[in-house]
C-alpha cells in the first residue's frame, strides 16, 4: 500500500488533484509561491489561494509544529489560533520551542502543518491506494509575542479556534497565568495548500480485477456535551456549544 500523506509534498502522484480556480476580481491576492512551497510532485494539487488556505486553517484547531532542536528535527502537536494573516501558538514559558523562539534572533525557524483527511481511497491495486485530503504548510520564523494586548488577543483566538465563542464565556487568564504562558506568532507569508479529491486512479488493465474499489468518506462529529460533576444544574448548554 502506498502511503500518500497529505503534508508530504514529494509523495508519488496517484492521479490528478484539484486545481483552484483563479481568484475573482476583488478577491484577496494569492500567496506568492516560493522554493519551499512549490511541491516537486503532484504540482496540480498545490494552491496558493488565500481564501482556501484560511478555510483549511479555520476548520482545524490542532497543528503540528516542526523545528530543529540540538541539531535534530522535532515535531510537536499543539493548538493554534488564526487572526488575519497571523497564527498563534501558546505553551508553558518553560517549553523548548517557546524558549527557543524567545532566545533566537530574529526568532525560531519553524514549519507548521494542518491536515484534514476527508476520505480513504481504495483502489484495485495496492499501489494506488490514497487519501482525499486538504492540507496547509506554513514556513517561517516564529517570534515571541510580548505586547500584553496582543497576547490576550492570541490566547482568546486559540480558545475560539477550538470552540468559537468560548473565550467570551470563560474567565480570562489572570496575571499569574499570563506570566506562566508564552505565545509565539507565525506570519502567513510562505504558505501553500494541497488538496486531493475524487476516486481511485486505477490502471486501465486492472479494471477487470475482482476487488472492491471506491472511497470511504470520513466525517468529524461531536457527541452531546457532558457537564462537569460540579456544574450548577441551572446553567444550561450555551448556544455556541449546542450548535457546534
C-alpha positions as a printed NumPy array, in Angstrom:
array([[  0.   ,   0.   ,   0.   ],
       [  1.487,   3.307,  -0.992],
       [  1.174,   5.873,   1.744],
       [  0.233,   9.266,   0.31 ],
       [  0.351,  11.513,   3.347],
       [ -1.228,  14.915,   2.819],
       [  1.601,  17.162,   4.032],
       [  4.284,  15.335,   2.061],
       [  4.959,  17.432,  -0.977],
       [  7.086,  14.714,  -2.594],
       [  4.542,  11.88 ,  -2.399],
       [  4.237,   9.964,  -5.663],
       [  1.185,  11.032,  -7.674],
       [ -1.73 ,   8.668,  -7.996],
       [ -3.8  ,  10.791, -10.281],
       [ -4.968,  14.339, -10.877],
       [ -5.872,  16.531,  -7.946],
       [ -7.967,  19.656,  -7.77 ],
       [ -6.641,  22.927,  -9.102],
       [ -8.018,  26.108,  -7.582],
       [ -9.77 ,  28.477,  -9.957],
       [ -8.294,  31.912, -10.486],
       [ -9.465,  34.442,  -7.88 ],
       [-12.455,  36.578,  -8.795],
       [-11.976,  40.319,  -9.291],
       [-11.673,  41.996,  -5.92 ],
       [-10.611,  38.801,  -4.138],
       [ -7.572,  38.816,  -1.885],
       [ -4.333,  38.233,  -3.739],
       [ -2.961,  34.691,  -3.529],
       [  0.172,  33.855,  -1.589],
       [  3.364,  34.078,  -3.6  ],
       [  4.934,  30.653,  -4.298],
       [  8.49 ,  30.143,  -3.096],
       [ 11.077,  27.414,  -3.479],
       [  9.843,  25.88 ,  -0.228],
       [  6.133,  25.996,  -1.077],
       [  6.207,  24.604,  -4.625],
       [  5.942,  20.788,  -4.495],
       [  8.235,  18.729,  -6.68 ],
       [  5.483,  16.155,  -7.311],
       [  1.722,  16.492,  -7.862],
       [  2.028,  20.213,  -8.535],
       [ -1.551,  20.311,  -9.81 ],
       [ -2.75 ,  19.732,  -6.239],
       [ -0.994,  22.802,  -4.851],
       [ -2.824,  26.07 ,  -4.335],
       [ -1.853,  29.491,  -3.037],
       [ -5.416,  30.785,  -2.874],
       [ -5.732,  32.847,   0.292],
       [ -9.383,  32.002,   0.946],
       [ -8.725,  28.277,   0.548],
       [ -5.77 ,  28.412,   2.936],
       [ -7.831,  30.295,   5.522],
       [-10.749,  27.866,   5.238],
       [ -8.482,  24.85 ,   5.818],
       [ -6.865,  26.521,   8.816],
       [-10.151,  27.704,  10.307],
       [-11.674,  24.236,  10.214],
       [ -8.832,  22.901,  12.372],
       [ -7.558,  23.542,  15.867],
       [ -4.713,  21.028,  16.006],
       [ -1.491,  21.706,  14.139],
       [  1.956,  20.131,  14.057],
       [  4.847,  22.484,  14.726],
       [  8.231,  21.413,  13.395],
       [ 11.601,  22.892,  14.326],
       [ 15.217,  21.834,  14.896],
       [ 16.451,  21.256,  18.438],
       [ 20.085,  20.424,  19.16 ],
       [ 20.602,  19.567,  15.509],
       [ 17.681,  17.112,  15.324],
       [ 14.153,  17.623,  13.934],
       [ 11.252,  17.812,  16.399],
       [  7.531,  17.891,  15.557],
       [  5.003,  18.698,  18.279],
       [  1.193,  18.546,  18.1  ],
       [ -0.337,  21.685,  19.599],
       [ -3.337,  24.001,  19.486],
       [ -3.259,  27.181,  17.421],
       [ -5.388,  30.169,  16.541],
       [ -5.603,  32.352,  13.447],
       [ -6.084,  36.114,  13.493],
       [ -5.98 ,  37.523,   9.992],
       [ -2.597,  36.736,   8.477],
       [ -1.071,  35.512,  11.719],
       [ -1.055,  32.188,  13.538],
       [ -0.556,  31.97 ,  17.281],
       [  0.681,  29.04 ,  19.364],
       [  0.908,  29.078,  23.147],
       [  2.53 ,  26.961,  25.811],
       [  4.446,  26.981,  29.049],
       [  7.216,  29.532,  29.347],
       [  9.479,  26.547,  30.04 ],
       [  8.71 ,  24.67 ,  26.82 ],
       [ 11.689,  24.264,  24.5  ],
       [ 10.223,  25.732,  21.275],
       [  8.857,  28.773,  23.075],
       [ 12.135,  29.319,  24.904],
       [ 14.   ,  28.962,  21.609],
       [ 11.742,  31.488,  19.891],
       [ 12.464,  33.95 ,  22.688],
       [ 16.234,  33.482,  22.691],
       [ 16.887,  33.153,  18.949],
       [ 17.498,  36.183,  16.756],
       [ 15.326,  37.013,  14.849],
       [ 13.262,  34.02 ,  16.015],
       [ 12.808,  30.273,  15.631],
       [ 12.642,  28.822,  12.078],
       [  9.589,  26.545,  12.008],
       [  7.284,  24.634,   9.721],
       [  3.629,  24.411,  10.774],
       [  1.175,  21.989,   9.148],
       [ -2.567,  21.356,   9.294],
       [ -4.28 ,  18.388,   7.623],
       [ -7.866,  17.211,   7.152],
       [ -8.439,  13.657,   5.895],
       [-11.748,  13.616,   4.014],
       [-11.807,  10.066,   2.648],
       [ -9.846,   6.847,   2.271],
       [ -9.308,   5.994,  -1.378],
       [ -9.284,   2.24 ,  -2.033],
       [ -8.035,   1.214,  -5.434],
       [ -7.861,  -2.197,  -7.059],
       [ -4.084,  -2.116,  -6.796],
       [ -2.231,  -1.611,  -3.52 ],
       [ -0.012,   0.999,  -5.183],
       [ -2.878,   3.372,  -5.973],
       [ -4.452,   3.43 ,  -2.505],
       [ -4.535,   7.008,  -1.271],
       [ -6.471,   9.607,   0.712],
       [ -8.572,  12.626,  -0.125],
       [ -7.244,  15.457,   1.981],
       [ -6.826,  19.191,   2.455],
       [ -3.591,  20.435,   3.964],
       [ -1.703,  23.658,   4.621],
       [  2.039,  24.044,   5.14 ],
       [  3.465,  27.269,   6.576],
       [  7.179,  28.073,   6.622],
       [  8.548,  30.988,   8.561],
       [ 10.163,  32.39 ,  11.684],
       [  8.198,  32.212,  14.925],
       [  8.695,  35.148,  17.265],
       [  7.681,  35.638,  20.878],
       [  4.706,  37.904,  21.497],
       [  5.445,  40.358,  24.301],
       [  2.752,  43.023,  23.86 ],
       [  0.103,  42.4  ,  26.56 ],
       [ -2.859,  43.216,  24.338],
       [ -1.624,  41.01 ,  21.509],
       [ -1.031,  38.189,  23.983],
       [ -4.612,  38.391,  25.211],
       [ -5.876,  38.548,  21.626],
       [ -3.804,  35.475,  20.78 ],
       [ -5.   ,  33.456,  23.781],
       [ -8.641,  34.305,  23.019],
       [ -8.087,  33.276,  19.396],
       [ -6.668,  29.9  ,  20.429],
       [ -9.673,  29.224,  22.685],
       [-12.116,  30.288,  19.97 ],
       [-10.305,  28.199,  17.359],
       [-11.347,  25.107,  19.333],
       [-14.888,  26.271,  20.169],
       [-15.964,  29.536,  18.503],
       [-17.389,  31.952,  21.071],
       [-15.901,  30.175,  24.085],
       [-13.477,  32.951,  25.047],
       [-16.412,  35.239,  25.899],
       [-17.871,  32.552,  28.147],
       [-14.837,  31.826,  30.321],
       [-12.643,  33.693,  32.78 ],
       [ -9.657,  35.267,  31.025],
       [ -6.168,  34.439,  32.212],
       [ -5.076,  36.346,  35.304],
       [ -1.654,  37.902,  35.861],
       [ -0.163,  34.714,  37.328],
       [ -1.427,  32.572,  34.457],
       [ -0.213,  35.059,  31.87 ],
       [  3.228,  35.065,  33.475],
       [  3.403,  31.284,  33.083],
       [  2.24 ,  31.337,  29.464],
       [  4.323,  32.109,  26.412],
       [  2.874,  32.928,  22.994],
       [  4.616,  32.76 ,  19.636],
       [  3.461,  34.278,  16.355],
       [  3.971,  32.953,  12.841],
       [  3.03 ,  35.229,   9.952],
       [  1.307,  33.723,   6.923],
       [  3.883,  34.721,   4.334],
       [  5.312,  31.491,   2.923],
       [  2.219,  29.321,   2.598],
       [  0.746,  26.64 ,   0.375],
       [ -2.331,  24.429,   0.387],
       [ -2.586,  20.984,  -1.15 ],
       [ -5.827,  19.169,  -1.965],
       [ -6.772,  15.78 ,  -3.35 ],
       [-10.351,  14.922,  -4.3  ],
       [-12.051,  12.24 ,  -6.375],
       [-11.915,   8.495,  -6.61 ],
       [ -9.262,   5.868,  -7.257],
       [ -6.913,   6.13 , -10.214],
       [ -6.54 ,   2.502, -11.227],
       [ -4.554,   1.338, -14.202],
       [ -6.811,   0.503, -17.207],
       [ -5.591,  -3.084, -17.234],
       [ -6.795,  -3.516, -13.619],
       [-10.414,  -2.6  , -14.405],
       [-11.479,  -6.248, -14.517],
       [ -9.937,  -7.303, -11.215],
       [-12.465,  -8.661,  -8.648],
       [-11.59 ,  -6.171,  -5.895],
       [-13.882,  -3.56 ,  -4.349],
       [-12.814,  -0.037,  -5.24 ],
       [-14.101,   3.391,  -4.224],
       [-13.817,   5.875,  -1.383],
       [-14.681,   5.692,   2.301],
       [-15.732,   9.212,   3.401],
       [-14.633,  10.397,   6.831],
       [-16.55 ,  12.934,   8.899],
       [-15.798,  14.749,  12.134],
       [-18.601,  14.746,  14.676],
       [-19.383,  15.8  ,  18.225],
       [-21.286,  13.846,  20.865],
       [-23.629,  15.561,  23.319],
       [-21.74 ,  17.771,  25.816],
       [-21.197,  16.1  ,  29.217],
       [-21.396,  18.595,  32.119],
       [-18.818,  18.596,  34.894],
       [-19.868,  16.931,  38.14 ],
       [-19.887,  20.249,  39.994],
       [-21.724,  22.281,  37.332],
       [-24.753,  24.19 ,  38.62 ],
       [-27.786,  22.427,  37.061],
       [-29.28 ,  25.853,  36.345],
       [-26.511,  26.522,  33.808],
       [-27.646,  25.09 ,  30.503],
       [-25.642,  24.221,  27.423],
       [-24.689,  27.513,  25.722],
       [-25.883,  28.15 ,  22.181],
       [-22.366,  28.208,  20.711],
       [-21.803,  24.685,  22.067],
       [-25.232,  23.327,  21.153],
       [-24.674,  24.327,  17.516],
       [-21.073,  23.111,  17.298]])
